Amino acid sequence: MAVKKSENKPNLQQVSINLDTTPVLYTDNINLNVNPDGVVLDVMQRLGPTNQTRIVSRVGMSRDHAKKFVEKLGKLLLKSEGKLATGKSILN
């Protein structure tokens, strides 16, 4: 018997991560640089009570990818705000 893919569900991608070598980097500051070719995000962290910051990661992407990122992040934030308002998960 053949297995039919659901027409309504997108292909799910499996992601693996090595937690020992891929830490979560906290950010409280982001600098964005944009030009006609793409976008670079300098993800930064404040150094204690000083006025200094350090870059913890730099991420570059095409303008098209950046637009998709903004759209997806916006939708996710709206969904999570709905969860906070109702107390029920609507992310699934």
C-alpha positions as CSV (number, residue, x, y, z in Angstrom):
1,M,0.0,0.0,0.0
2,A,1.3,3.4,-0.9
3,V,1.6,6.2,1.7
4,K,0.0,9.4,0.6
5,K,1.5,12.7,1.9
6,S,-0.9,15.2,3.3
7,E,-1.5,18.0,0.9
8,N,-2.1,20.5,3.6
9,K,0.9,19.9,5.8
10,P,4.4,21.3,4.8
11,N,7.3,18.9,4.8
12,L,8.7,18.8,8.3
13,Q,12.5,19.0,8.6
14,Q,14.3,17.2,11.4
15,V,17.0,19.2,13.1
16,S,19.7,17.7,15.3
17,I,21.8,19.8,17.7
18,N,24.8,19.0,19.8
19,L,24.0,20.8,23.1
20,D,27.6,20.5,24.2
21,T,28.9,22.5,21.3
22,T,25.9,24.7,20.4
23,P,25.1,26.9,23.4
24,V,22.2,29.4,23.6
25,L,23.7,32.9,23.3
26,Y,21.8,35.6,25.2
27,T,21.3,38.9,23.4
28,D,20.0,42.2,24.6
29,N,21.2,44.3,21.7
30,I,21.1,43.8,17.9
31,N,22.7,45.9,15.2
32,L,21.4,45.5,11.7
33,N,23.3,46.4,8.5
34,V,21.4,46.3,5.2
35,N,22.5,46.8,1.6
36,P,21.1,45.9,-1.8
37,D,22.7,42.4,-1.6
38,G,21.7,41.3,1.9
39,V,21.4,41.8,5.7
40,V,23.9,41.3,8.5
41,L,22.7,41.0,12.1
42,D,25.3,41.6,14.8
43,V,23.8,40.0,17.9
44,M,25.3,41.6,21.0
45,Q,25.3,41.3,24.7
46,R,25.9,44.1,27.2
47,L,28.9,43.7,29.5
48,G,27.5,44.2,33.0
49,P,26.8,47.7,34.2
50,T,29.2,49.2,31.6
51,N,28.3,50.9,28.3
52,Q,30.3,48.2,26.4
53,T,28.8,45.4,24.3
54,R,30.3,42.4,22.7
55,I,29.2,40.6,19.5
56,V,28.2,37.0,20.4
57,S,27.2,36.1,16.9
58,R,27.0,37.5,13.4
59,V,24.3,36.3,11.0
60,G,24.1,37.2,7.3
61,M,21.3,36.4,4.9
62,S,19.8,37.5,1.6
63,R,17.1,40.2,1.5
64,D,14.6,37.6,0.5
65,H,15.5,35.3,3.4
66,A,15.4,38.3,5.8
67,K,11.8,39.1,4.6
68,K,10.8,35.5,5.3
69,F,12.4,35.6,8.7
70,V,10.6,38.8,9.7
71,E,7.3,37.4,8.5
72,K,7.7,34.1,10.4
73,L,9.0,35.8,13.5
74,G,6.1,38.2,13.5
75,K,3.6,35.3,13.2
76,L,5.3,33.4,16.0
77,L,5.3,36.4,18.3
78,L,1.6,37.1,17.6
79,K,0.8,33.4,18.4
80,S,2.7,33.5,21.6
81,E,1.0,36.7,22.7
82,G,-2.3,34.9,22.1
83,K,-1.1,32.1,24.4
84,L,-0.2,34.6,27.1
85,A,-3.6,36.3,26.8
86,T,-5.6,33.0,26.9
87,G,-3.3,30.8,28.9
88,K,-3.8,28.1,26.3
89,S,-1.2,27.0,23.7
90,I,-2.2,28.0,20.1
91,L,1.2,27.2,18.6
92,N,0.4,23.6,17.6
